[in-house]
Amino acid sequence: MWYFTWILGTLLACAFGIITALTLEHLENTQNKNSLK
């Protein structure tokens, strides 16, 4: 049953990475829009 923990941990790490990447991209876009004004 250890593989359930391994799968959940891997999915959690992937989700965290994706959310972090989307957050950084969003922050970069908002900073670029603010600097254009």
N, CA, C and O atoms as a Maestro MAE file, in Angstrom:
{
 s_m_m2io_version
 :::
 2.0.0
}

f_m_ct {
 s_m_title
 :::
 protein
 m_atom[148] {
  # First column is atom index #
  i_m_mmod_type
  r_m_x_coord
  r_m_y_coord
  r_m_z_coord
  i_m_residue_number
  s_m_chain_name
  s_m_pdb_residue_name
  s_m_pdb_atom_name
  i_m_atomic_number
  :::
  1 25 0.815 -1.210 0.000 1 A "MET " " N  " 7
  2 3 0.000 0.000 0.000 1 A "MET " " CA " 6
  3 2 0.854 1.267 0.000 1 A "MET " " C  " 6
  4 15 0.316 2.374 -0.043 1 A "MET " " O  " 8
  5 25 2.147 1.120 0.047 2 A "TRP " " N  " 7
  6 3 3.036 2.275 0.077 2 A "TRP " " CA " 6
  7 2 2.938 3.083 -1.211 2 A "TRP " " C  " 6
  8 15 3.219 4.282 -1.219 2 A "TRP " " O  " 8
  9 25 2.538 2.427 -2.301 3 A "TYR " " N  " 7
  10 3 2.509 3.115 -3.589 3 A "TYR " " CA " 6
  11 2 1.431 4.181 -3.636 3 A "TYR " " C  " 6
  12 15 1.560 5.145 -4.392 3 A "TYR " " O  " 8
  13 25 0.370 4.038 -2.850 4 A "PHE " " N  " 7
  14 3 -0.639 5.098 -2.799 4 A "PHE " " CA " 6
  15 2 -0.032 6.382 -2.241 4 A "PHE " " C  " 6
  16 15 -0.289 7.472 -2.750 4 A "PHE " " O  " 8
  17 25 0.767 6.243 -1.201 5 A "THR " " N  " 7
  18 3 1.438 7.411 -0.627 5 A "THR " " CA " 6
  19 2 2.405 8.012 -1.637 5 A "THR " " C  " 6
  20 15 2.498 9.233 -1.767 5 A "THR " " O  " 8
  21 25 3.124 7.151 -2.352 6 A "TRP " " N  " 7
  22 3 4.093 7.627 -3.344 6 A "TRP " " CA " 6
  23 2 3.376 8.378 -4.469 6 A "TRP " " C  " 6
  24 15 3.831 9.441 -4.891 6 A "TRP " " O  " 8
  25 25 2.265 7.832 -4.952 7 A "ILE " " N  " 7
  26 3 1.510 8.477 -6.035 7 A "ILE " " CA " 6
  27 2 0.940 9.815 -5.565 7 A "ILE " " C  " 6
  28 15 1.011 10.814 -6.282 7 A "ILE " " O  " 8
  29 25 0.373 9.827 -4.355 8 A "LEU " " N  " 7
  30 3 -0.184 11.080 -3.834 8 A "LEU " " CA " 6
  31 2 0.906 12.131 -3.641 8 A "LEU " " C  " 6
  32 15 0.695 13.308 -3.932 8 A "LEU " " O  " 8
  33 25 2.061 11.711 -3.153 9 A "GLY " " N  " 7
  34 3 3.166 12.649 -2.974 9 A "GLY " " CA " 6
  35 2 3.652 13.206 -4.294 9 A "GLY " " C  " 6
  36 15 3.938 14.398 -4.406 9 A "GLY " " O  " 8
  37 25 3.747 12.347 -5.292 10 A "THR " " N  " 7
  38 3 4.189 12.801 -6.623 10 A "THR " " CA " 6
  39 2 3.182 13.769 -7.230 10 A "THR " " C  " 6
  40 15 3.564 14.804 -7.775 10 A "THR " " O  " 8
  41 25 1.902 13.437 -7.137 11 A "LEU " " N  " 7
  42 3 0.866 14.330 -7.671 11 A "LEU " " CA " 6
  43 2 0.853 15.659 -6.927 11 A "LEU " " C  " 6
  44 15 0.666 16.711 -7.538 11 A "LEU " " O  " 8
  45 25 1.048 15.618 -5.621 12 A "LEU " " N  " 7
  46 3 1.075 16.854 -4.837 12 A "LEU " " CA " 6
  47 2 2.259 17.724 -5.236 12 A "LEU " " C  " 6
  48 15 2.127 18.943 -5.350 12 A "LEU " " O  " 8
  49 25 3.410 17.103 -5.447 13 A "ALA " " N  " 7
  50 3 4.588 17.859 -5.863 13 A "ALA " " CA " 6
  51 2 4.382 18.469 -7.246 13 A "ALA " " C  " 6
  52 15 4.755 19.620 -7.475 13 A "ALA " " O  " 8
  53 25 3.795 17.713 -8.165 14 A "CYS " " N  " 7
  54 3 3.523 18.245 -9.512 14 A "CYS " " CA " 6
  55 2 2.520 19.395 -9.444 14 A "CYS " " C  " 6
  56 15 2.703 20.418 -10.104 14 A "CYS " " O  " 8
  57 25 1.488 19.238 -8.669 15 A "ALA " " N  " 7
  58 3 0.484 20.296 -8.541 15 A "ALA " " CA " 6
  59 2 1.102 21.553 -7.933 15 A "ALA " " C  " 6
  60 15 0.808 22.667 -8.367 15 A "ALA " " O  " 8
  61 25 1.956 21.374 -6.930 16 A "PHE " " N  " 7
  62 3 2.610 22.521 -6.307 16 A "PHE " " CA " 6
  63 2 3.506 23.240 -7.307 16 A "PHE " " C  " 6
  64 15 3.545 24.470 -7.339 16 A "PHE " " O  " 8
  65 25 4.229 22.470 -8.126 17 A "GLY " " N  " 7
  66 3 5.088 23.071 -9.145 17 A "GLY " " CA " 6
  67 2 4.291 23.830 -10.190 17 A "GLY " " C  " 6
  68 15 4.679 24.922 -10.605 17 A "GLY " " O  " 8
  69 25 3.181 23.253 -10.612 18 A "ILE " " N  " 7
  70 3 2.344 23.913 -11.623 18 A "ILE " " CA " 6
  71 2 1.744 25.195 -11.063 18 A "ILE " " C  " 6
  72 15 1.732 26.224 -11.740 18 A "ILE " " O  " 8
  73 25 1.243 25.138 -9.823 19 A "ILE " " N  " 7
  74 3 0.649 26.331 -9.210 19 A "ILE " " CA " 6
  75 2 1.694 27.421 -9.028 19 A "ILE " " C  " 6
  76 15 1.411 28.599 -9.246 19 A "ILE " " O  " 8
  77 25 2.899 27.033 -8.629 20 A "THR " " N  " 7
  78 3 3.975 28.011 -8.470 20 A "THR " " CA " 6
  79 2 4.328 28.658 -9.808 20 A "THR " " C  " 6
  80 15 4.511 29.873 -9.880 20 A "THR " " O  " 8
  81 25 4.424 27.857 -10.862 21 A "ALA " " N  " 7
  82 3 4.752 28.395 -12.185 21 A "ALA " " CA " 6
  83 2 3.665 29.351 -12.665 21 A "ALA " " C  " 6
  84 15 3.970 30.412 -13.210 21 A "ALA " " O  " 8
  85 25 2.415 28.988 -12.468 22 A "LEU " " N  " 7
  86 3 1.315 29.862 -12.888 22 A "LEU " " CA " 6
  87 2 1.310 31.159 -12.080 22 A "LEU " " C  " 6
  88 15 1.041 32.231 -12.621 22 A "LEU " " O  " 8
  89 25 1.608 31.058 -10.788 23 A "THR " " N  " 7
  90 3 1.655 32.259 -9.952 23 A "THR " " CA " 6
  91 2 2.771 33.194 -10.399 23 A "THR " " C  " 6
  92 15 2.562 34.402 -10.508 23 A "THR " " O  " 8
  93 25 3.956 32.642 -10.658 24 A "LEU " " N  " 7
  94 3 5.072 33.480 -11.104 24 A "LEU " " CA " 6
  95 2 4.764 34.135 -12.452 24 A "LEU " " C  " 6
  96 15 5.081 35.304 -12.670 24 A "LEU " " O  " 8
  97 25 4.144 33.373 -13.349 25 A "GLU " " N  " 7
  98 3 3.793 33.933 -14.653 25 A "GLU " " CA " 6
  99 2 2.781 35.063 -14.501 25 A "GLU " " C  " 6
  100 15 2.883 36.093 -15.168 25 A "GLU " " O  " 8
  101 25 1.807 34.866 -13.623 26 A "HIS " " N  " 7
  102 3 0.797 35.896 -13.391 26 A "HIS " " CA " 6
  103 2 1.432 37.150 -12.789 26 A "HIS " " C  " 6
  104 15 1.094 38.268 -13.177 26 A "HIS " " O  " 8
  105 25 2.341 36.963 -11.852 27 A "LEU " " N  " 7
  106 3 3.002 38.112 -11.236 27 A "LEU " " CA " 6
  107 2 3.858 38.869 -12.250 27 A "LEU " " C  " 6
  108 15 3.896 40.100 -12.235 27 A "LEU " " O  " 8
  109 25 4.536 38.149 -13.119 28 A "GLU " " N  " 7
  110 3 5.337 38.813 -14.149 28 A "GLU " " CA " 6
  111 2 4.452 39.603 -15.098 28 A "GLU " " C  " 6
  112 15 4.809 40.712 -15.495 28 A "GLU " " O  " 8
  113 25 3.309 39.055 -15.465 29 A "ASN " " N  " 7
  114 3 2.393 39.751 -16.370 29 A "ASN " " CA " 6
  115 2 1.833 41.015 -15.720 29 A "ASN " " C  " 6
  116 15 1.717 42.050 -16.375 29 A "ASN " " O  " 8
  117 25 1.491 40.936 -14.451 30 A "THR " " N  " 7
  118 3 0.937 42.129 -13.793 30 A "THR " " CA " 6
  119 2 2.018 43.187 -13.614 30 A "THR " " C  " 6
  120 15 1.721 44.378 -13.707 30 A "THR " " O  " 8
  121 25 3.261 42.789 -13.359 31 A "GLN " " N  " 7
  122 3 4.332 43.770 -13.227 31 A "GLN " " CA " 6
  123 2 4.612 44.434 -14.565 31 A "GLN " " C  " 6
  124 15 4.873 45.636 -14.608 31 A "GLN " " O  " 8
  125 25 4.564 43.682 -15.655 32 A "ASN " " N  " 7
  126 3 4.788 44.256 -16.971 32 A "ASN " " CA " 6
  127 2 3.677 45.237 -17.335 32 A "ASN " " C  " 6
  128 15 3.950 46.280 -17.930 32 A "ASN " " O  " 8
  129 25 2.441 44.921 -16.991 33 A "LYS " " N  " 7
  130 3 1.326 45.825 -17.291 33 A "LYS " " CA " 6
  131 2 1.447 47.110 -16.487 33 A "LYS " " C  " 6
  132 15 1.136 48.194 -16.982 33 A "LYS " " O  " 8
  133 25 1.907 46.982 -15.230 34 A "ASN " " N  " 7
  134 3 2.044 48.169 -14.384 34 A "ASN " " CA " 6
  135 2 3.185 49.058 -14.873 34 A "ASN " " C  " 6
  136 15 3.105 50.281 -14.756 34 A "ASN " " O  " 8
  137 25 4.235 48.468 -15.412 35 A "SER " " N  " 7
  138 3 5.370 49.272 -15.860 35 A "SER " " CA " 6
  139 2 5.070 49.972 -17.186 35 A "SER " " C  " 6
  140 15 5.713 50.965 -17.524 35 A "SER " " O  " 8
  141 25 4.080 49.449 -17.947 36 A "LEU " " N  " 7
  142 3 3.724 50.089 -19.212 36 A "LEU " " CA " 6
  143 2 2.903 51.347 -19.008 36 A "LEU " " C  " 6
  144 15 2.871 52.210 -19.885 36 A "LEU " " O  " 8
  145 25 2.244 51.467 -17.875 37 A "LYS " " N  " 7
  146 3 1.383 52.623 -17.629 37 A "LYS " " CA " 6
  147 2 2.186 53.878 -17.375 37 A "LYS " " C  " 6
  148 15 1.612 54.943 -17.149 37 A "LYS " " O  " 8
  :::
 }
 m_bond[147] {
  # First column is bond index #
  i_m_from
  i_m_to
  i_m_order
  :::
  1 1 2 1
  2 2 3 1
  3 3 4 2
  4 3 5 1
  5 5 6 1
  6 6 7 1
  7 7 8 2
  8 7 9 1
  9 9 10 1
  10 10 11 1
  11 11 12 2
  12 11 13 1
  13 13 14 1
  14 14 15 1
  15 15 16 2
  16 15 17 1
  17 17 18 1
  18 18 19 1
  19 19 20 2
  20 19 21 1
  21 21 22 1
  22 22 23 1
  23 23 24 2
  24 23 25 1
  25 25 26 1
  26 26 27 1
  27 27 28 2
  28 27 29 1
  29 29 30 1
  30 30 31 1
  31 31 32 2
  32 31 33 1
  33 33 34 1
  34 34 35 1
  35 35 36 2
  36 35 37 1
  37 37 38 1
  38 38 39 1
  39 39 40 2
  40 39 41 1
  41 41 42 1
  42 42 43 1
  43 43 44 2
  44 43 45 1
  45 45 46 1
  46 46 47 1
  47 47 48 2
  48 47 49 1
  49 49 50 1
  50 50 51 1
  51 51 52 2
  52 51 53 1
  53 53 54 1
  54 54 55 1
  55 55 56 2
  56 55 57 1
  57 57 58 1
  58 58 59 1
  59 59 60 2
  60 59 61 1
  61 61 62 1
  62 62 63 1
  63 63 64 2
  64 63 65 1
  65 65 66 1
  66 66 67 1
  67 67 68 2
  68 67 69 1
  69 69 70 1
  70 70 71 1
  71 71 72 2
  72 71 73 1
  73 73 74 1
  74 74 75 1
  75 75 76 2
  76 75 77 1
  77 77 78 1
  78 78 79 1
  79 79 80 2
  80 79 81 1
  81 81 82 1
  82 82 83 1
  83 83 84 2
  84 83 85 1
  85 85 86 1
  86 86 87 1
  87 87 88 2
  88 87 89 1
  89 89 90 1
  90 90 91 1
  91 91 92 2
  92 91 93 1
  93 93 94 1
  94 94 95 1
  95 95 96 2
  96 95 97 1
  97 97 98 1
  98 98 99 1
  99 99 100 2
  100 99 101 1
  101 101 102 1
  102 102 103 1
  103 103 104 2
  104 103 105 1
  105 105 106 1
  106 106 107 1
  107 107 108 2
  108 107 109 1
  109 109 110 1
  110 110 111 1
  111 111 112 2
  112 111 113 1
  113 113 114 1
  114 114 115 1
  115 115 116 2
  116 115 117 1
  117 117 118 1
  118 118 119 1
  119 119 120 2
  120 119 121 1
  121 121 122 1
  122 122 123 1
  123 123 124 2
  124 123 125 1
  125 125 126 1
  126 126 127 1
  127 127 128 2
  128 127 129 1
  129 129 130 1
  130 130 131 1
  131 131 132 2
  132 131 133 1
  133 133 134 1
  134 134 135 1
  135 135 136 2
  136 135 137 1
  137 137 138 1
  138 138 139 1
  139 139 140 2
  140 139 141 1
  141 141 142 1
  142 142 143 1
  143 143 144 2
  144 143 145 1
  145 145 146 1
  146 146 147 1
  147 147 148 2
  :::
 }
}
